[in-house]
């Protein structure tokens, strides 16, 4: 754990507290931890690797900004109240 903590710029104590659920971490720190472990934040949070959800997220990210906005608007209009 000390090596991982060093590689992401955290103290061993802070990593231990995070691991035990005593503190929260930022998304940025989660991404750094995932990178150090050669995985993704999605995999850490959801246990997903190259899942369909990640593939969809990558496809959405590749869309032009305006297309992303339009898709989000459609989804928000379609969701049940």
Beta strands, then each sheet from edge to edge (+ up, - down):
end
